[in-house]
Amino acid sequence: MGIILTFLFLILGIGLPIAVQVFMNIDIFHFSVFFIIPIGAIIIGFISAKGYFSGKIKTNTLVTKKHILIGILIAIFCAISSKYIIYTLTCLDETTYEYYYSLDGDHISNYSSDEYESFDFVNFTKYSIENTPISFSRRSRTIGTFTNSTFGWIYEVICFLGIIFGAYWTGSIALEKPYCNNCNLYKKSLKGFEIPFDKGPEFFEAFKSSINTVDLGTTSKSIINQYKSNCKKSKSPHYLGTFIYCESCKFTILKFTLQELNSKGRFEENDDFEFNCNIDYNIINEYTA
């Protein structure tokens, strides 16, 4: 399963830039925001390494920093491979001097220049970096276009870093996923319930007291049912209780995070608050039925 997922996403990471370039004439690696945020490169890096890390999780292999390095190398391989395949499809129209993509056209390698000599893959890549116009736009309107070899290389380095960041991003997500070292299995997570923000102090005081009771499951469940509410529907800040558990040994943690509305009216986690406690595994059945 791990090899299959790695292979599928590797093909997607290579094929997507090729398809966008050939059918839409857009270099997805150079798609950016404010020139310095290489969105396209980040997405391709993320996709290319995604299958590798998903495979590790599916096979319950603990992801380490070594695996993140491998994921980055996979993303770089995908980027170089897609660029090379695009090069093999690049042809030149002698009449309009415009590029087009074909398997049997007048390939760009048939041409040369005094500065770059014959346009093999390396020379053509160098030519493209140093001579491709860079445009700045605002509200879908181009406000300036210029060609500069130095800026071209800076732009290319930024895109390369975007590929690395995309792979690192998806690897970091896998690295932070809870893992049961006793059972060598990745833990499951289940969002359980919401506690209104204004009732938080009262709830946590009662809940902490319930942890020391003999009948932990029944007492905790009773307190949860007393305070829980549908806070997302009312768009009010709240504490989100999430069950993190191992299906094998049944060891379960109840993790609380504070969810607050951001400037866009969406809930996001407040990193300054987190409360974890061990809980009876059987309580989960109340939220999976």
C-alpha positions in Angstrom: 0.0 0.0 0.0 2.8 2.4 0.9 4.6 1.8 -2.4 1.4 2.2 -4.4 0.5 5.5 -2.7 4.1 6.8 -3.2 4.0 5.9 -6.9 0.5 7.3 -7.6 1.3 10.7 -6.1 4.7 10.7 -7.7 3.0 10.3 -11.1 0.6 13.1 -10.1 3.4 15.4 -9.0 5.1 14.9 -12.4 2.0 14.8 -14.6 0.2 17.8 -13.2 2.8 20.5 -14.2 3.1 18.8 -17.6 -0.6 18.9 -18.2 -1.0 22.5 -17.1 2.0 23.6 -19.3 0.9 21.7 -22.4 -2.9 22.4 -22.3 -3.0 25.8 -20.6 0.5 27.1 -21.5 1.1 28.0 -17.8 4.2 27.2 -15.9 2.7 26.1 -12.6 6.0 26.2 -10.8 6.2 30.0 -11.4 2.6 30.7 -10.3 3.2 33.0 -7.3 1.6 35.7 -5.1 3.5 39.0 -4.6 6.4 37.4 -6.5 7.9 35.9 -3.3 5.2 33.3 -2.4 5.5 30.4 -4.9 2.1 28.9 -4.5 2.4 26.6 -7.5 5.7 25.2 -6.5 4.5 24.7 -2.9 1.4 22.8 -4.2 3.5 20.5 -6.5 6.0 19.9 -3.7 3.2 19.0 -1.3 1.5 16.7 -3.8 4.7 14.9 -4.8 5.6 13.9 -1.3 2.1 13.4 0.0 1.9 9.8 -1.2 5.1 8.8 0.5 4.0 10.1 3.9 0.5 8.7 3.5 2.0 5.4 2.8 4.0 5.5 5.9 0.9 6.3 8.0 -1.1 3.5 6.2 1.6 1.0 7.0 2.0 2.4 10.6 5.6 3.3 10.0 6.7 6.0 12.4 7.6 9.1 10.4 11.0 10.6 11.4 13.1 13.5 10.2 14.9 11.1 7.9 11.7 10.4 6.1 11.1 14.1 5.7 14.4 14.4 3.9 13.4 11.5 1.6 10.1 13.2 0.9 11.9 16.4 -0.1 14.2 14.4 -2.5 11.1 12.8 -4.0 9.5 16.3 -4.6 12.8 17.6 -6.2 12.9 14.5 -8.4 9.3 15.1 -9.5 10.0 18.7 -10.3 13.1 18.0 -12.4 11.4 15.1 -14.2 8.4 17.2 -15.2 10.6 20.0 -16.4 12.6 17.5 -18.5 9.5 16.0 -20.0 8.2 19.4 -20.9 11.5 20.1 -22.5 11.2 17.0 -24.7 7.8 18.2 -25.9 8.9 21.8 -26.6 9.0 22.8 -30.2 9.5 26.1 -32.0 7.4 27.6 -34.8 9.8 29.1 -37.3 7.1 31.5 -38.5 5.9 33.0 -35.2 8.9 32.0 -33.1 6.5 30.8 -30.4 6.8 27.6 -28.5 4.3 24.7 -28.9 4.3 21.2 -27.5 4.4 18.1 -29.7 6.0 14.7 -30.0 6.9 15.1 -33.7 7.4 18.9 -34.2 10.5 21.0 -34.8 12.2 20.3 -31.4 13.9 23.2 -29.6 17.2 21.2 -29.6 17.5 21.8 -33.3 18.2 25.5 -32.5 21.1 27.3 -30.9 22.4 30.8 -30.0 25.8 32.4 -29.7 25.4 32.8 -25.9 23.7 29.5 -25.0 25.0 27.3 -27.9 22.8 24.3 -28.7 19.5 24.2 -26.7 20.0 20.9 -24.8 18.1 20.6 -21.5 20.6 22.4 -19.4 21.1 25.3 -21.8 17.5 25.7 -22.6 16.6 25.7 -18.9 19.3 28.4 -18.4 17.9 30.4 -21.3 14.4 30.2 -20.0 15.4 31.3 -16.5 17.3 34.3 -17.8 15.0 35.4 -20.6 11.4 34.7 -19.5 9.5 38.0 -18.8 8.4 38.5 -15.3 5.0 40.2 -14.9 3.5 42.0 -11.9 -0.3 42.1 -11.6 -2.8 43.9 -9.4 -6.5 43.0 -9.4 -6.1 40.9 -12.6 -4.4 43.8 -14.4 -0.7 43.6 -15.4 1.1 46.7 -14.1 4.6 45.9 -15.3 6.7 43.3 -17.2 10.5 43.1 -17.4 13.2 40.6 -18.2 16.3 40.4 -16.0 18.7 37.4 -15.7 19.5 38.1 -12.0 15.8 38.4 -11.1 15.2 35.3 -13.2 17.6 33.3 -11.0 16.2 34.7 -7.8 12.8 33.8 -9.0 13.9 30.2 -9.8 15.6 29.8 -6.4 12.3 31.0 -4.7 10.4 28.4 -6.7 12.9 25.7 -5.8 12.5 26.6 -2.1 8.7 26.4 -2.6 9.0 22.8 -3.7 11.1 22.0 -0.7 8.7 23.8 1.7 5.7 21.9 0.1 7.3 18.6 0.8 8.4 19.6 4.3 4.9 20.8 5.0 3.2 17.5 4.3 6.0 15.7 6.1 5.5 17.9 9.2 1.8 17.0 9.3 2.7 13.3 9.3 5.5 13.9 11.9 3.0 15.4 14.3 0.4 12.7 14.0 0.0 10.8 17.4 1.7 7.4 17.5 1.4 4.6 20.0 4.9 3.3 20.6 3.6 0.3 22.6 1.5 -1.0 19.7 3.5 0.5 16.8 0.3 1.9 15.4 -0.8 5.4 14.5 -3.6 6.7 16.8 -7.0 7.6 15.6 -8.7 10.9 16.4 -12.3 11.9 16.7 -13.8 15.3 17.3 -16.3 14.8 20.1 -18.0 17.8 21.6 -17.9 21.5 22.2 -17.9 23.4 25.5 -19.0 27.1 25.5 -16.1 29.4 26.3 -18.0 31.1 29.2 -18.7 27.7 30.8 -15.1 26.6 30.4 -13.7 27.3 33.9 -16.7 25.6 35.6 -16.5 22.6 33.2 -12.8 22.0 33.6 -13.1 22.2 37.4 -15.8 19.6 37.5 -14.1 17.5 34.8 -10.7 17.4 36.7 -12.6 16.3 39.8 -14.2 13.4 37.9 -10.8 12.0 36.9 -10.2 10.8 40.4 -13.6 9.1 40.8 -14.0 5.4 40.9 -16.5 5.3 38.0 -14.5 7.5 35.7 -16.5 6.7 32.5 -20.0 7.3 33.9 -19.0 10.5 35.8 -17.1 12.0 33.0 -19.9 11.3 30.5 -22.4 12.9 32.8 -20.4 16.1 33.1 -19.7 16.3 29.4 -23.5 15.9 28.6 -24.2 18.7 31.1 -22.0 21.3 29.6 -21.6 20.4 25.9 -23.4 22.6 23.3 -23.4 23.2 19.5 -21.1 26.3 19.5 -20.2 26.2 15.8 -23.8 26.8 14.8 -24.0 29.9 17.0 -20.5 31.1 15.9 -19.3 31.5 19.5 -15.8 30.7 20.8 -15.6 27.3 22.5 -13.4 24.5 23.7 -13.2 21.5 21.3 -12.8 18.1 22.9 -11.0 15.6 20.6 -10.5 11.9 21.4 -7.1 10.6 20.5 -6.9 6.8 20.9 -5.1 3.6 20.0 -7.5 0.9 18.6 -5.2 -1.8 19.8 -4.5 -1.0 23.5 -7.5 1.3 23.9 -5.4 4.0 25.6 -7.3 7.2 25.1 -6.5 10.9 25.6 -9.1 13.7 25.6 -7.5 16.8 24.1 -9.1 20.2 24.5 -8.3 23.1 22.3 -9.6 26.7 22.3 -11.4 27.6 19.0 -11.9 31.3 18.3 -13.1 33.2 15.3 -10.5 34.9 13.1 -10.9 38.1 11.1 -12.5 36.1 8.2 -15.2 34.7 10.5 -13.7 31.2 10.6 -12.7 29.1 13.6 -9.0 28.6 14.3 -7.1 27.1 17.2 -5.6 29.4 19.9 -2.1 27.9 20.4 -1.9 29.4 23.9 -4.3 26.9 25.3 -4.3 23.1 25.4 -5.5 20.6 28.0 -5.0 16.9 27.9 -6.2 14.1 30.2 -6.6 10.3 30.1 -10.2 9.1 29.6 -12.2 5.9 29.5 -12.1 4.5 26.0 -15.7 3.4 26.2 -16.9 7.0 26.2 -15.9 7.2 22.5 -18.9 4.9 21.7 -21.2 7.8 22.7 -19.8 9.8 19.7 -19.5 7.1 17.1 -22.9 5.6 17.3 
